[in-house]
């Protein structure tokens, strides 16, 4: 594996795909671990506390912007029209989750990483699942966080959440921040409330980093990718990587049934449902998630360091 850690954006021009923005963290010779972000989210959606916790265990962490998100390439294709979106009918020329999984393996190739631990949230969980099914030789372990299988009868969003997601794109940073705070308050778990100051700062930074937030045509194309991939239950049955499925018991974006169905579909998967957790990586749940990911890697032979003692620098 090549390359060291950086908190600045770097870019990988994939031979058969888009330009991908990424950052790396932690020791260059550590166990490679890739974080795959969710719908419309950029790489900064992975909280620094979570990234720091993983690097404190010695992981070499890679986080990146999916195509049509953050500072990665926008795809030169029309988004689905409103009627297609309401009827959940993807365009015939839509890219799908296998294309997004190929972006991930392409980035691994550029970075000289043969195998990595994969951690994906929401749509990122779907991408990670797809990669693990199609390219098992590239995946050391798989952690799927509040994600689902694509089956229509599980993992669906509440209508109250859909109503928020289909609003027109915000036109100002103030509108974007207010929209984000409302969504997080709605889908966050009752047991792990969001930190409003952190969320406000993050939403402002995202607007600045991505030149206008995370809505509109790019998000519509990502939704189309999920729909174009259909029910992936049979595909998940081909996953051989040791797998952890994490979900909250109150998720208004991906119903907890999605996590249960994911765990049932993947042979040998461990399912952890966290009471009070919603569809948000709130501060109160991050240490638990770090421990779960690390325990999975350690149980399957990873060279993972113990957690630093209190007061010990990470």
N, C-alpha and C positions, 0 to 999 in steps of 0.2 A: 504494500500500500504506500502511496506517495502523498505528500502534502501535509502541512501542519495545520494548526488551529488559526482561525481568523474570525473576528467579529464583524468584518466588513463583507459586503456582498462580492461574490465572485460569480463568473458566468461560464457555463459549459455549452459549447455549440455542438449539439448532438448530430452525428453523421446523417441520421434518417429522421430527424425530428426538430423540435423547436429549441430555442436558446433558453437554458434553465439557469435561474439565479439560485445561489446556494451559499451557505456558510458552514464552517466546520469548527468544532470545539473539542477541547480535551487533548490528551496525548496522542500523537500521530501513530504510535505503536499499540494503542489500546484496542479493545474489541470494537469493531465497527458497529455502530447502531444508527439507523436511519429513521428519522421522524417524518411521517407523511401527513400533510395538513388536510383539513376538511374543506367542504364546499365554500368556494370564494375566499378562503383564508390564505394569508401569506405565511412565510416561515416564522414571522415574529408572533404568530398565534400560539406557538409553543412557549409557555412562560419561562423566563430566565431561571426561576427557582427550580423548575423541573429539569432543564438542561444542566444547570449547575449540579443538581443532585446526581444525575447520570455521569457527568464527567468526574464527580467526586469518587465514584466507584471505578474509575479508570476507563470508562467507555470513550471511544472516539466518535463523537456525535456529528452527524450530518443532518442538517435541516434545509429544506429547499422550497421554492415556489413551484407549485404545479403549473403546467401550461394553463393559460388564461387566468393567472392569478399573480399577484405581487408584481415583480419586475421580470418575470419570465415572459416568453413570447405570447402575444395574442394570436389566436388562430384565424386565418383569413377565410372565414366561412360565415354565412349568415346564421344568426341565432334562430331558434324555433319561434314561430309567431305565437301570439297570445292564445289562439285557439288550440294549437298543438300543446302548449304548456298546460292549459286547463284540461285537455283530454288525455294528457300523459302519452302523447304520440310523438316519438322522436323523429327528427328529420332523417330521410334515408342516407344523407351524407354525413351524419353525426359521427364524431369520433367516439370511442367507448373506453371502458375501464382498462381493457387490454392495451390500448394505445398509451394510456397514462402510466400503466405498469411498465411498458417499454421505455418510457421516458426515465423512470426510476432506474432500471437496469442500465440504460445508456449513461446516466450520471455515474453509477457505480463503475462502469467501464472507464470513464474519463478519469475517475479518482483512483483507479487501480485496485478496487475492492472486489475480491472474488465472492465473498459471502458476508452477510450482515444480519444483525438482529433488526427486525422491522417492527416499528410501532406506528400504527395509524389510527387517527381519530375520525369518526363519522365517515365521510366519503374517502378520507385517507385510509380508513380501515378497509374499505372495499377495494381500494387500489392495492393495498398490502396483501389482502386475501388473494386477489387475482394473480399477483406476482408469485406468491407462495405456491399457488396451484399450477401455474404455467412454467415456472422456473425453480423447482424445489432445490436445485443445486446451489442457488444463490442465497438461500434463507437459512440462517442459523436457528432463530426462534421467531415467532410471530405473536404480537400483542395487538388485538383489535379492540379499540375503545369506542363505546357507544355507536356501534355500526350495525349492519344488517346484511341479509342475504340477497336482497332484490326480489324476494317473493312478495307478491302483492298483499297477502293477508297478514303479514307481520311487519313490524318496524315502521309503521306509517306515522306521519306527523299529525298532531292535533290540528283541527281546522283553525283554531285561534292562532296557531303558529303560521299556517299557510297564509292567512290574511296579512300577517306582517311581512312575509317574504315576497309577496307579489306586488308590493307597493312600488311605484316608480322610483328610479334611482335618486338618491339625495343630490342636491345641486350645490350644497355648501358644506364646509367642514362642520359647522355648527349643527346642521341638519343630520349629517352622517353620524356625529357623536351621539346626538339625542336618539337617533334610530337604534344605534348599537346598545345604548344603555337600556332602552325599553326592551329590546330582544333578550338581552342577557338576564334582565330581571324576570322575564317571562319563562325562559327555558332553563334557568339555573335551578339547582336543587335547593329545597327548603333547608336541608341540613348543612349545606356548604354555600353560604351566600357570597356573591361576588364582592370584590373590593372596588367600590365605585371610583375612587381616585385612580387606581391602577387601570381600570377599564376606560376611563375618560382619557388618560394619557395614551393608552394603547391605540384607541380609536383615532386620536388626533395624529399620532405617528404614522398609522397605516394610511390615512388620507394623504399625508405628505410623501410617504415612501412610494405609494402606488399612483400618485397623481390623480387622485379623485375617488379613492375608496374601493369598494369590493362589490359593486352591484352592476346591473345592466346585462349587456350581451354576453360578456365572458362567463358570468354565473349561469346564465340560461344555457350556454353551451355545455357547461359542466353538468348541469341537471340532465341535459339531453344524453350525456355520456352514461350516466347512471341508468337512465331508462332504456337506452339502446343495448345495454348489457343484459337486461332482463333478469330472470330468476337464475341465480348462480348456485343454487343449493347443490346440484349434482357436481358442479365444478369444485365446490368446497370439499366434497368428499375425497378429492384427490390430494389434498394437502397432507404432507408428511412431516412438516416442521412441528416441533413442540409448540403448542398454541395456548395462549391465555386470552380469554374473552372477558372484558370488563364492561359493565353497564351500571347505570343508576336505576333505582326503583321508581323514579319519577322523571321521565324523559318525554317532553312535549314536542321534540323534534324527531327523534327516532324512538318509537315506543319500545319499552323493555323486552317485548316479545321478539324484537329483532336480535337482541343479544342472545336470548335463549335459543332461537332458531340457528344462529351462527354456531354456537357451541355444540348443538345437537348434530349439525351437519359435518363438523370437522372431527375426524377420528381422534379420540384421546384428548380433546380440548378440555381445559379447566375453565369453568365459568364462575366468575366472581361478580355478584350483584351487590352494589354498595348502597346501603340505606341512606336516603337523604341526598344522593347525588343526582343531578340533572344532566343536561347536555352542555356542560361547561367545565373547564379545568380551573375550578376555583382554588384559591390558596389552601384551603383546609384539606383538600384531597390530594395535593401534589406529592407529599411525602409518602402516602400510602401507595400511590401509583409507582413512584420510584422504587419502593421496596418490592412491589409485585413484579415489575419488569426485571429487576436485578435478581430476584429469587429464581425466576424462570431461566435466565441465562446461566446462573450459577449451577442450577440443578442439571444442566445439560452440558457441563464441561467448560463453560466460559471462564476465562481468567479475570475474575471480578474482584475488586478490592473491597474490604469491609467498609462500612460507613465511617466517616471521620468522627472522632469523639467531639463532644461539645467543646467549643472554643478552639478546636484544631483547624487551621486554615485548609480550605478546599483547593 
